[in-house]
Each structure stands twice: as structure tokens, then as C-alpha cells.
Amino acid sequence: MEAHGTGTPLGDPVKAAALRDAYGLADGPGVALSSVKSQIGHLGAAAGVVGMVRAVLAVHHGIIPPTADFDRLNPEIDAGPFRVPVTTEPWPRDVPRVAAVSSFGIGGTNAHLLLEAPAGRPAAETAGTATIAAASATMPCLVLSASSEDALRADGRRIADYLDAHPAAYPQVLRHLQAGRPLLEHRAAAVCPDAASCRGLAARARAGHGSGLRPRRAGGGAGDER
């Protein structure tokens, strides 16, 4: 279930109860209940279509997406048949890939959509597991981008400081740097197999030695990155 999920004390319990009643779901934590708003916030008029895109991708890839920063369920919500996934999961074996999307517009437009994978798709577990494995095998290339060379190096130091405190987050940091940031004029890249090697680069930079990060100005003269 891709829920509207605005985090309101009144609206969320009402919507969860409506889903349970509409589908006649029995108790037991079997149905994943999540919302893309936990990851990117509320996009206003675009919120519904973004939830639909997330559900389409989940069905297509055979992956149940997580709910970011979930701590505990609203005490006004009767969990009943629902559970809130906190990590990415492969779609359960021998279970049809069906997702529901609920969206409630502030102007009074309410929509509920069902999505189902077409027949003849590969087994859900195989597809989902392969996708998760591919995601975990991200090329360990640390990429930085900033508006100036000084800002670029400062960003590298901030990232290294963060990894000092959270070394286990290195795969997520890599993914964010590779796909979640804009490409600015000054860029640098280095292959860092793990968090320790990334921190080592920053330590050499602080000591005044070559850091291994080679800044280049995009779109500049000969020898610059394009």
C-alpha cells in the first residue's frame, strides 16, 4: 500500500482504517504500508503522481521500498493487517505483485489506484534479489561537485568527517553523491573502496599532501573534464 501518509494525527488513522475496511483485511502484519513522503517530503499537487511512480517501480522491479526514518506507528492507528517496512525488501515469493496507491487532494479530489505486474514476468524473488544485489554493488567512485575548488575540498572534508562518525553509511553516501546531487562547475572523483580509504584522502589533504582528488573545471580548457 502506497499511502497518502502526511503524518497527521487525525488523517492517517482514518485512511488506514478505510483501507482495512475496503479490502476486508484480517489481522496479521502481512501488508506493507509505506509512503514516498518519508523520503522526499510532500510535493503538493505532484504528491499523488510521485506515489504512483514509486508503486510502479516497486511492482516493476519486485522490490518493497522502505519508509525512511520510521520510528513507531501512530498510536491512533490500529496496525491490524499492516506493517511498515524500514529496509528495502524483495517481493515475497509466490505472491502477486500488486500495489495500491491512495492519494487525497486538498481540493477534495480523492483517488485510489491498483497496479499489477503483467503475467509472464520472472519470479518475484529472483527479480527483486537481483536488483537489490545490483544496487549494493555500486562502483566505489567518490564524486564531488561544487561551485569552486575551495568549496569542493571543503565538501570532501565534511563528507570525511561524517564517515568518521558513520562508516557503515558509506554505501548510502556513495549513492547520494553519484545520483542525488547536481553537477556543478568544479568536480573531482576518486575510487575509494571503503570509508577508511575515503577518510585517508581527506586526512592527506588536511596535512597539505596530495589528496588523490583531482579537481577539474567542467567545460573549461584543454585537459579539463567535459
Backbone as JSON, one array per atom type, in Angstrom:
{
  "sequence": "MEAHGTGTPLGDPVKAAALRDAYGLADGPGVALSSVKSQIGHLGAAAGVVGMVRAVLAVHHGIIPPTADFDRLNPEIDAGPFRVPVTTEPWPRDVPRVAAVSSFGIGGTNAHLLLEAPAGRPAAETAGTATIAAASATMPCLVLSASSEDALRADGRRIADYLDAHPAAYPQVLRHLQAGRPLLEHRAAAVCPDAASCRGLAARARAGHGSGLRPRRAGGGAGDER",
  "N": [[0.84, -1.18, 0.0], [0.78, 2.04, -1.06], [0.64, 4.73, 0.71], [-1.17, 7.8, 1.46], [-0.09, 9.22, 3.62], [0.62, 11.65, 5.27], [1.39, 12.12, 7.83], [-0.3, 13.18, 9.75], [-2.16, 13.55, 12.82], [-4.88, 12.95, 12.81], [-5.78, 12.43, 10.12], [-4.21, 10.24, 9.02], [-4.87, 7.87, 10.65], [-7.62, 7.61, 9.95], [-7.47, 7.11, 7.2], [-5.98, 4.73, 7.15], [-7.74, 3.0, 8.46], [-9.83, 3.05, 6.64], [-8.68, 1.8, 4.4], [-8.29, -0.74, 5.42], [-10.95, -1.56, 5.89], [-12.05, -1.37, 3.31], [-10.74, -3.35, 1.86], [-11.25, -5.54, 3.37], [-9.43, -6.71, 5.19], [-7.81, -9.08, 7.25], [-6.51, -9.36, 10.64], [-2.96, -9.36, 11.28], [0.37, -8.95, 10.44], [0.78, -8.53, 7.39], [0.57, -6.9, 5.12], [2.44, -4.54, 3.45], [2.82, -1.2, 4.35], [3.42, 1.98, 3.29], [4.99, 5.18, 2.46], [5.98, 7.51, 0.02], [6.45, 10.05, 0.87], [7.97, 9.98, 3.15], [10.51, 9.96, 2.23], [10.96, 12.05, 0.38], [9.41, 14.16, 1.15], [6.45, 16.28, 1.12], [5.04, 16.9, -1.93], [3.01, 18.52, -2.7], [0.75, 19.37, -5.2], [1.87, 17.49, -6.86], [2.17, 15.22, -5.38], [0.56, 12.89, -5.46], [1.05, 11.69, -8.0], [3.74, 11.14, -7.79], [3.74, 9.22, -5.77], [2.45, 7.23, -7.19], [4.38, 6.69, -9.18], [6.41, 5.62, -7.61], [5.15, 3.28, -6.68], [4.74, 1.96, -9.13], [7.42, 1.47, -9.87], [8.15, -0.21, -7.76], [6.52, -2.48, -8.22], [7.41, -3.15, -10.78], [10.17, -3.74, -10.44], [10.07, -5.66, -8.48], [10.45, -5.08, -5.76], [10.0, -4.09, -2.41], [9.72, -0.94, -1.2], [11.41, 0.99, 1.38], [10.33, 2.75, 4.39], [11.47, 5.8, 5.2], [13.26, 6.83, 8.1], [11.41, 5.84, 9.93], [9.98, 5.4, 13.09], [8.05, 4.67, 15.11], [4.67, 3.48, 15.11], [1.85, 5.58, 14.62], [-0.06, 5.96, 17.51], [-2.79, 6.05, 17.27], [-3.44, 4.54, 15.13], [-4.65, 1.43, 14.23], [-2.74, -1.22, 13.86], [-3.3, -3.8, 12.84], [-3.71, -5.46, 9.86], [-1.43, -4.42, 8.77], [2.05, -3.6, 8.18], [5.04, -1.69, 8.59], [7.56, -1.3, 6.41], [11.05, -0.95, 6.94], [13.4, -1.32, 5.7], [14.75, -2.0, 2.42], [13.12, -4.54, 0.64], [12.96, -7.73, -1.02], [10.24, -8.66, -3.16], [7.8, -10.84, -1.74], [8.05, -14.38, -2.23], [6.05, -16.16, -4.59], [3.87, -14.49, -4.34], [1.5, -12.38, -5.75], [2.47, -9.49, -7.64], [1.13, -6.81, -6.65], [0.14, -3.54, -6.15], [-1.27, -0.88, -4.27], [-2.35, 2.48, -4.53], [-3.0, 5.34, -2.69], [-4.37, 8.56, -2.77], [-5.06, 11.82, -1.7], [-6.36, 14.78, -2.44], [-6.02, 18.24, -1.5], [-7.96, 19.8, -2.52], [-10.17, 18.21, -2.56], [-10.24, 16.1, -4.31], [-10.11, 12.71, -4.49], [-8.28, 9.71, -4.88], [-7.83, 6.27, -5.72], [-5.74, 3.74, -6.69], [-5.01, 0.7, -8.38], [-2.27, -1.37, -9.1], [-0.73, -3.85, -11.07], [1.68, -6.35, -11.79], [2.32, -7.47, -15.09], [1.3, -10.66, -16.49], [3.57, -13.42, -16.84], [5.99, -12.41, -16.05], [9.36, -12.71, -14.65], [10.1, -14.76, -11.76], [9.21, -13.28, -8.65], [10.98, -13.17, -6.46], [13.48, -13.67, -7.61], [13.84, -11.52, -9.41], [13.65, -9.3, -7.67], [15.69, -9.8, -5.77], [17.94, -9.78, -7.43], [17.96, -7.12, -8.27], [18.36, -5.75, -5.85], [20.88, -6.76, -5.22], [22.38, -5.69, -7.32], [22.14, -3.0, -6.73], [23.6, -2.85, -4.39], [26.11, -3.24, -5.3], [27.4, -0.92, -6.1], [29.64, 1.06, -7.99], [32.6, 1.93, -6.35], [33.17, 4.82, -6.5], [34.01, 7.91, -5.53], [32.44, 10.88, -5.96], [32.52, 14.37, -6.35], [31.1, 17.66, -6.39], [31.06, 21.12, -6.88], [30.75, 24.74, -6.53], [33.16, 26.03, -6.57], [36.75, 25.51, -6.34], [37.73, 25.6, -3.71], [35.36, 25.21, -2.28], [34.8, 22.66, -3.11], [36.86, 21.1, -1.99], [36.32, 21.61, 0.7], [33.83, 20.4, 0.93], [34.57, 17.74, 0.54], [36.02, 17.34, 2.9], [33.99, 17.62, 4.81], [32.39, 15.42, 4.19], [34.17, 13.36, 4.77], [34.45, 13.75, 7.54], [31.87, 13.12, 8.33], [31.82, 10.4, 7.65], [33.72, 9.47, 9.41], [32.26, 9.39, 11.74], [30.13, 7.81, 10.96], [30.78, 5.22, 9.58], [29.51, 2.96, 8.52], [27.61, 3.94, 6.86], [28.62, 4.35, 4.36], [27.97, 3.12, 1.76], [25.43, 4.31, 1.26], [26.15, 6.99, 1.23], [27.83, 7.06, -1.03], [25.95, 6.45, -3.03], [24.25, 8.64, -2.84], [26.0, 10.76, -3.53], [26.61, 10.06, -6.14], [24.17, 10.06, -7.5], [22.35, 11.83, -6.41], [22.92, 14.56, -6.39], [23.37, 17.86, -7.82], [25.23, 18.58, -10.85], [27.84, 20.6, -10.64], [30.13, 23.32, -11.47], [32.83, 22.83, -10.72], [34.55, 19.82, -10.24], [35.39, 16.59, -8.85], [36.88, 13.33, -8.52], [37.4, 10.1, -7.13], [38.47, 6.74, -6.7], [37.34, 4.92, -4.1], [37.4, 2.26, -2.2], [36.29, 1.77, 0.34], [35.02, 3.24, 3.42], [37.21, 3.91, 5.02], [39.33, 4.37, 3.22], [38.37, 6.63, 1.94], [38.37, 8.47, 4.05], [41.07, 8.55, 4.46], [42.02, 9.94, 2.22], [41.03, 12.51, 2.74], [42.42, 13.08, 5.09], [45.06, 13.28, 4.17], [44.79, 15.5, 2.59], [44.23, 17.47, 4.51], [46.66, 17.52, 5.79], [48.21, 18.77, 3.95], [49.22, 17.38, 1.83], [49.13, 15.71, -1.4], [45.87, 14.92, -2.22], [44.68, 12.99, -3.74], [42.27, 13.47, -4.83], [41.34, 15.0, -7.75], [40.67, 18.02, -8.75], [38.65, 19.33, -11.39], [37.59, 21.65, -13.84], [34.5, 21.79, -15.21], [33.74, 21.98, -18.66], [35.81, 23.67, -19.31], [39.12, 24.65, -20.36], [41.68, 22.92, -22.34], [42.31, 19.63, -21.24], [40.58, 19.72, -19.12], [37.69, 18.26, -17.47], [34.87, 17.09, -19.31]],
  "CA": [[0.0, 0.0, 0.0], [1.44, 3.33, -1.1], [-0.35, 5.53, 1.41], [-1.06, 9.25, 1.38], [0.97, 9.33, 4.61], [1.09, 13.0, 5.58], [1.85, 12.19, 9.22], [-1.25, 13.93, 10.58], [-2.71, 12.69, 13.88], [-6.25, 12.55, 12.51], [-5.97, 11.9, 8.77], [-3.61, 8.93, 8.78], [-5.67, 6.77, 11.2], [-8.84, 7.46, 9.18], [-7.14, 6.5, 5.92], [-5.58, 3.34, 7.39], [-8.95, 2.24, 8.76], [-10.59, 2.93, 5.39], [-8.03, 0.77, 3.59], [-8.58, -2.05, 6.03], [-12.37, -1.9, 5.67], [-12.33, -1.52, 1.88], [-10.2, -4.62, 1.38], [-11.66, -6.64, 4.25], [-8.19, -7.36, 5.6], [-7.78, -9.65, 8.59], [-5.33, -9.0, 11.42], [-1.74, -10.08, 10.94], [1.2, -7.97, 9.72], [1.16, -9.06, 6.1], [0.52, -5.91, 4.04], [3.4, -3.45, 3.64], [2.21, 0.12, 4.27], [4.53, 2.93, 3.24], [4.69, 6.41, 1.74], [7.15, 8.17, -0.53], [6.66, 11.32, 1.58], [9.03, 9.8, 4.15], [11.81, 10.1, 1.56], [11.15, 13.31, -0.35], [8.51, 15.17, 1.65], [5.15, 16.47, 0.46], [5.22, 17.67, -3.15], [1.8, 19.27, -3.03], [-0.07, 18.87, -6.29], [2.56, 16.36, -7.5], [2.36, 14.14, -4.41], [-0.12, 11.66, -5.88], [1.7, 11.05, -9.14], [5.02, 10.61, -7.32], [3.42, 7.96, -5.1], [2.17, 6.24, -8.24], [5.65, 6.32, -9.8], [7.1, 4.73, -6.66], [4.47, 1.99, -6.7], [5.06, 1.33, -10.41], [8.79, 0.97, -9.79], [8.16, -1.35, -6.83], [5.95, -3.63, -8.91], [8.26, -3.5, -11.93], [11.45, -4.33, -10.01], [9.88, -6.7, -7.47], [11.07, -4.61, -4.52], [9.17, -3.31, -1.5], [10.57, 0.16, -0.74], [11.34, 1.25, 2.82], [9.85, 4.02, 4.91], [12.64, 6.44, 5.79], [13.2, 7.44, 9.44], [10.25, 5.37, 10.7], [10.35, 5.06, 14.47], [6.94, 3.92, 15.7], [3.38, 3.73, 14.48], [0.9, 6.47, 15.28], [-0.86, 5.11, 18.42], [-4.2, 6.07, 16.89], [-3.63, 3.61, 14.02], [-4.7, 0.01, 14.56], [-1.85, -1.85, 12.87], [-4.09, -4.84, 12.2], [-3.07, -6.24, 8.8], [-0.34, -3.66, 8.17], [3.38, -3.46, 8.76], [5.76, -0.6, 7.94], [8.92, -1.75, 6.1], [12.09, 0.06, 7.2], [14.52, -1.62, 4.8], [14.33, -2.49, 1.12], [12.88, -5.99, 0.7], [12.45, -8.35, -2.25], [8.83, -9.04, -3.1], [7.71, -12.22, -1.25], [7.9, -15.43, -3.23], [4.72, -16.7, -4.88], [2.83, -13.5, -4.03], [1.35, -11.49, -6.92], [2.97, -8.13, -7.48], [0.01, -5.88, -6.72], [0.3, -2.39, -5.25], [-2.37, 0.09, -4.25], [-1.92, 3.86, -4.28], [-4.05, 6.23, -2.22], [-3.99, 9.98, -2.83], [-6.19, 12.66, -1.29], [-6.01, 16.16, -2.73], [-6.58, 19.24, -0.6], [-9.15, 20.34, -3.16], [-11.29, 17.28, -2.45], [-10.12, 15.01, -5.28], [-9.56, 11.5, -3.88], [-8.04, 8.66, -5.89], [-7.23, 5.02, -5.28], [-5.31, 3.07, -7.91], [-4.4, -0.62, -8.24], [-1.26, -1.69, -10.11], [-0.34, -5.26, -11.02], [2.66, -6.75, -12.79], [1.72, -8.31, -16.13], [1.62, -12.09, -16.43], [4.74, -13.84, -17.6], [7.21, -11.83, -15.51], [10.17, -13.66, -13.89], [9.73, -14.94, -10.36], [9.41, -12.02, -7.93], [12.16, -13.21, -5.61], [14.66, -13.58, -8.46], [13.98, -10.16, -9.92], [13.92, -8.38, -6.58], [17.0, -10.06, -5.2], [18.96, -9.33, -8.38], [18.01, -5.67, -8.26], [19.0, -5.33, -4.61], [22.31, -7.07, -5.33], [22.99, -4.72, -8.23], [22.22, -1.71, -6.04], [24.64, -2.91, -3.37], [27.41, -3.34, -5.95], [27.7, 0.38, -6.69], [31.05, 1.35, -8.2], [33.04, 2.77, -5.22], [33.79, 6.03, -7.02], [33.57, 9.09, -4.79], [32.34, 12.02, -6.88], [32.17, 15.62, -5.7], [30.77, 18.74, -7.3], [30.85, 22.36, -6.13], [30.83, 25.95, -7.34], [34.55, 26.49, -6.59], [37.68, 24.48, -5.89], [37.76, 25.61, -2.25], [34.13, 24.58, -1.81], [34.92, 21.24, -3.42], [37.7, 20.48, -0.96], [35.61, 21.69, 1.97], [32.79, 19.37, 0.9], [35.26, 16.47, 0.78], [36.36, 17.22, 4.32], [32.75, 17.39, 5.55], [31.98, 14.04, 3.97], [35.09, 12.52, 5.53], [34.09, 13.87, 8.95], [30.64, 12.35, 8.53], [32.14, 8.97, 7.6], [34.41, 9.15, 10.66], [31.24, 9.09, 12.74], [29.15, 6.84, 10.45], [31.43, 4.47, 8.49], [28.59, 1.97, 7.91], [26.73, 4.62, 5.9], [29.36, 4.65, 3.14], [27.23, 2.82, 0.52], [24.39, 5.3, 1.05], [26.83, 8.23, 0.87], [28.22, 6.92, -2.43], [24.76, 6.52, -3.9], [23.77, 10.03, -2.84], [26.93, 11.59, -4.27], [26.59, 9.7, -7.55], [22.87, 10.23, -8.17], [21.44, 12.74, -5.71], [23.41, 15.93, -6.33], [23.53, 18.49, -9.13], [26.59, 18.67, -11.39], [28.28, 21.99, -10.66], [31.23, 23.61, -12.38], [34.08, 22.22, -10.27], [34.27, 18.43, -9.92], [36.51, 15.72, -8.53], [36.47, 11.94, -8.36], [38.44, 9.16, -6.7], [37.98, 5.4, -6.37], [37.53, 4.65, -2.67], [36.68, 1.0, -1.96], [35.58, 1.75, 1.61], [35.03, 4.51, 4.14], [38.56, 4.2, 5.52], [40.14, 4.96, 2.14], [37.85, 7.98, 1.73], [38.86, 9.3, 5.15], [42.51, 8.73, 4.26], [42.2, 11.01, 1.25], [40.8, 13.79, 3.39], [43.49, 13.3, 6.05], [46.23, 13.76, 3.42], [44.5, 16.87, 2.16], [44.39, 18.35, 5.67], [48.08, 17.62, 6.1], [48.87, 19.53, 2.91], [49.76, 16.49, 0.8], [48.18, 15.41, -2.48], [44.73, 14.21, -1.64], [44.15, 11.95, -4.62], [41.14, 14.09, -5.52], [41.87, 15.9, -8.76], [39.58, 18.9, -9.21], [38.62, 19.77, -12.78], [36.51, 22.58, -14.13], [33.72, 21.29, -16.32], [33.53, 22.91, -19.75], [36.92, 24.61, -19.38], [40.08, 24.49, -21.45], [42.24, 21.59, -22.61], [42.64, 18.83, -20.09], [39.5, 19.72, -18.16], [36.63, 17.28, -17.7], [33.72, 17.54, -20.08]],
  "C": [[0.88, 1.24, 0.0], [0.44, 4.34, -0.55], [-0.13, 7.02, 1.18], [-0.01, 9.72, 2.39], [1.5, 10.72, 4.91], [1.56, 13.15, 7.02], [0.93, 12.96, 10.14], [-1.89, 13.02, 11.62], [-4.12, 12.21, 13.59], [-6.38, 11.84, 11.17], [-5.43, 10.51, 8.57], [-4.4, 7.78, 9.39], [-6.95, 6.53, 10.41], [-8.56, 6.73, 7.88], [-6.73, 5.04, 6.08], [-6.8, 2.48, 7.68], [-9.79, 2.03, 7.5], [-10.01, 1.87, 4.48], [-8.36, -0.62, 4.11], [-10.01, -2.48, 5.73], [-12.65, -2.18, 4.2], [-11.87, -2.87, 1.35], [-10.58, -5.81, 2.26], [-10.47, -7.42, 4.78], [-8.27, -7.86, 7.04], [-6.5, -9.21, 9.31], [-4.16, -9.9, 11.06], [-0.89, -9.2, 10.05], [1.68, -8.49, 8.37], [1.27, -8.04, 4.99], [1.48, -4.77, 4.35], [2.69, -2.12, 3.4], [3.32, 1.16, 4.34], [4.09, 4.18, 2.49], [5.97, 7.06, 1.27], [7.43, 9.49, 0.17], [7.74, 11.19, 2.64], [10.41, 10.03, 3.55], [12.03, 11.46, 0.91], [10.21, 14.41, 0.12], [7.23, 15.25, 0.83], [5.34, 17.39, -0.74], [3.95, 18.38, -3.61], [1.01, 18.61, -4.13], [0.55, 17.66, -6.99], [2.66, 15.14, -6.6], [1.75, 12.82, -4.89], [0.61, 10.94, -7.0], [3.06, 10.49, -8.74], [4.81, 9.3, -6.56], [3.12, 6.87, -6.11], [3.45, 5.77, -8.91], [6.41, 5.34, -8.89], [6.47, 3.34, -6.67], [4.73, 1.24, -8.0], [6.45, 0.72, -10.38], [8.89, -0.24, -8.86], [7.64, -2.61, -7.5], [6.87, -4.1, -10.03], [9.52, -4.24, -11.49], [11.27, -5.45, -8.99], [10.53, -6.35, -6.15], [10.04, -3.83, -3.71], [10.03, -2.2, -0.91], [10.39, 0.43, 0.75], [10.67, 2.58, 3.14], [10.99, 4.67, 5.67], [12.31, 7.01, 7.17], [11.96, 7.02, 10.24], [10.71, 4.93, 12.08], [9.27, 4.2, 15.13], [5.65, 4.35, 15.03], [2.57, 4.72, 15.31], [0.01, 5.64, 16.2], [-2.34, 5.1, 18.09], [-4.49, 5.11, 15.73], [-3.63, 2.18, 14.55], [-3.91, -0.73, 13.49], [-2.57, -2.96, 12.12], [-3.33, -5.61, 11.14], [-1.79, -5.6, 8.25], [0.98, -3.8, 8.93], [4.09, -2.36, 7.97], [7.19, -1.06, 7.68], [9.92, -0.63, 6.33], [13.36, -0.2, 6.4], [13.95, -2.1, 3.47], [14.22, -4.01, 1.17], [12.52, -6.51, -0.69], [10.98, -8.73, -2.08], [8.73, -10.5, -2.66], [7.48, -13.22, -2.39], [6.44, -15.87, -3.35], [3.59, -15.77, -4.44], [2.7, -12.57, -5.23], [1.88, -10.1, -6.62], [1.82, -7.16, -7.73], [0.26, -4.77, -5.7], [-0.92, -1.49, -5.38], [-1.82, 1.46, -3.9], [-3.13, 4.66, -3.84], [-3.56, 7.67, -2.25], [-5.23, 10.82, -2.57], [-5.79, 14.12, -1.45], [-6.7, 17.13, -1.79], [-7.84, 19.87, -1.19], [-10.35, 19.41, -3.15], [-11.26, 16.14, -3.46], [-9.42, 13.82, -4.61], [-9.4, 10.42, -4.95], [-7.44, 7.44, -5.22], [-6.97, 4.18, -6.52], [-4.7, 1.72, -7.58], [-3.46, -0.87, -9.4], [-0.86, -3.15, -9.95], [0.65, -5.56, -12.12], [2.0, -7.63, -13.83], [2.13, -9.76, -15.99], [2.86, -12.38, -17.26], [6.04, -13.21, -17.13], [8.03, -12.91, -14.81], [9.7, -13.72, -12.45], [10.11, -13.7, -9.56], [10.7, -12.03, -7.13], [13.41, -13.02, -6.45], [14.89, -12.15, -8.93], [14.35, -9.2, -8.81], [15.3, -8.55, -5.99], [18.1, -9.57, -6.12], [19.1, -7.83, -8.38], [18.69, -5.15, -7.01], [20.5, -5.6, -4.67], [23.02, -6.07, -6.23], [23.15, -3.37, -7.54], [23.34, -1.7, -5.02], [26.03, -2.99, -3.97], [27.79, -2.05, -6.66], [29.2, 0.56, -6.84], [31.54, 2.3, -7.1], [33.81, 4.0, -5.69], [33.18, 7.23, -6.29], [33.58, 10.28, -5.74], [31.85, 13.24, -6.11], [31.9, 16.68, -6.76], [30.47, 19.98, -6.47], [31.04, 23.55, -7.06], [32.24, 26.53, -7.41], [35.45, 25.38, -6.08], [37.75, 24.44, -4.37], [36.52, 24.93, -1.67], [34.17, 23.07, -2.03], [35.72, 20.52, -2.34], [37.01, 20.51, 0.4], [34.51, 20.63, 2.05], [33.4, 18.0, 1.15], [35.59, 16.27, 2.24], [35.11, 16.96, 5.16], [32.28, 15.94, 5.4], [32.87, 13.08, 4.76], [34.77, 12.56, 7.02], [32.83, 13.06, 9.26], [30.95, 10.85, 8.56], [32.98, 8.54, 8.79], [33.4, 8.7, 11.71], [30.29, 7.98, 12.31], [29.75, 6.01, 9.31], [30.5, 3.48, 7.79], [27.68, 2.62, 6.87], [27.42, 4.86, 4.56], [28.61, 4.29, 1.86], [26.14, 3.85, 0.22], [25.0, 6.65, 0.64], [27.25, 8.19, -0.6], [27.03, 7.11, -3.36], [24.26, 7.96, -3.99], [24.68, 10.92, -3.68], [26.86, 11.32, -5.77], [25.28, 10.08, -8.24], [21.98, 11.3, -7.56], [21.88, 14.17, -5.65], [23.51, 16.53, -7.72], [24.99, 18.52, -9.56], [26.96, 20.15, -11.52], [29.6, 22.12, -11.43], [32.52, 22.9, -12.01], [33.8, 20.81, -9.74], [35.55, 17.67, -9.59], [36.0, 14.31, -8.33], [37.67, 11.11, -7.92], [37.79, 7.83, -6.38], [38.35, 5.11, -4.92], [36.74, 3.39, -2.33], [35.87, 0.99, -0.67], [35.71, 3.11, 2.29], [36.42, 4.89, 4.62], [39.42, 4.85, 4.44], [39.67, 6.38, 1.83], [38.37, 8.91, 2.81], [40.35, 9.55, 5.0], [42.82, 9.83, 3.27], [42.06, 12.37, 1.92], [41.91, 14.11, 4.39], [44.76, 13.82, 5.35], [46.02, 15.19, 2.94], [44.68, 17.85, 3.31], [45.85, 18.57, 6.01], [48.87, 18.37, 5.04], [49.5, 18.68, 1.84], [48.72, 16.33, -0.31], [47.06, 14.54, -1.97], [44.3, 13.02, -2.47], [42.9, 12.41, -5.34], [41.69, 15.12, -6.49], [40.75, 16.78, -9.3], [39.75, 19.26, -10.68], [37.43, 20.7, -12.96], [35.77, 22.1, -15.38], [33.55, 22.37, -17.37], [34.65, 23.91, -19.92], [37.84, 24.31, -20.55], [40.58, 23.08, -21.57], [42.61, 20.9, -21.32], [41.55, 18.81, -19.02], [38.47, 18.66, -18.51], [35.52, 17.91, -18.53], [32.48, 16.82, -19.57]]
}
